[in-house]
Amino acid sequence: LAAEVAAAMGKFIKAGRVVVLLQGRYAGKKAIVTKVFDDGSRARPFGHCLVAGVDRAPLKVTKRMSKRKITKRQRVKPFVKYVNYNHIMPTRYQVPTEVQPATLVTDQQMDSPDGRIEAKKYVKKLLQEKFLHPPADKSGRPSKDVIYMRAIVTKVFDDGSRARPFGHCLVAGVDRAPLKVTKRMSKKKITKRQRVKPFVKYANYNHIMPTRYQVPAEVQPATLVTDQQMDSPDGRVEAKKYVKKLLQEKFLQPPADKSGRP
C-alpha cells in the first residue's frame, strides 16, 4: 500500500510544487520540490524527492524598529534535503514561473557539505528577495504561492453572516512557533525561545487550505475564541492569551496518539 501511495504521489509531485514536510526536525515546514525520484535511486531505493525549504521565515517588522533589527528579522533560514514521498503533503501551490526549481539545489551539491552550504546560501538569497517583494499573480496582487510558505478552525460560517456574506470561518493560529533549544542555553533564553505568538481572525474559505490533521480530542476548538471576543480589542487580546497558554503547553508536552507516541 505504501508503494502505491508513493507511486500515486509521485505522479502528482513535480518540480516546483510547494509541499509541507510531515516528519523529522522540519515537520510542518514548507519546501519547494526541485527534483523527483519516482523510482528511487541506488542510495535511496524508494520514491523520494530533493527539496529546498524554509526553516525560518521573515518576521513582522514595524516603522519604529531600527534598520539593524529590521534586517535581522527579514532574514530567511533555508534547508535542503532528500524526503520520502510518504513524509510530505503536496499543496495546490506552485512556485512562480521565473523561479527555476532545478537551479535551487542539485545532486552534486548534496554530495558534499560545502555544496549544501552553497545551495542554502543561494536559496536564502532567492527566498528572501521573493518574501520581501512577492511577484504579482494574474490579477496584479502579490502571489499567494509565495506568501503561503499555521491555524485551527474554531467555528464555521458556511452561509456567511451579516458582516461577511460569504463562506468563512473563525480560526486561531500560530504566528510564531517555539524555536529549537539546547542544553547549553540559559533558562531565560530557553523560556524566551519556547514562547508562542498566536493570532485569531476570520478567514474566507478561498484563502485557506484544509489538511488531514485534527486537534487532539481534549482540545475544544469552540472555546479557543468566540464571536463575542472578536467584537472588541480586549476580547481579542483575552482570546490570544488563552490560545498562547494552551498551544505553548501542547508544544512543550504533546499529547500521545493511539500508538503512544507524541
Secondary structure, 3 states (H helix, E strand, C coil): CHHHHHHHHHHHCCCCEEEEECCCCCCCCEEEEEEEECCCCCCCCCCEEEEEEEEECCCCCCCCCCHHHHHHHCCCEEEEEEEEHHHEEEEEEECCCCCCHHHCCCHHHHCCHHHHHHHHHHHHHHHHHHHHCCCECCCCCECHHHHCCCEEEEEEECCCCCCCCCCEEEEEEEEECCCCCCCCCCHHHHHHHCCCEEEEEEEEHHHCCCCCCCCCCCCCHHHCCCHHHHCCHHHHHHHHHHHHHHHHHHHHCCCCCCCCCC
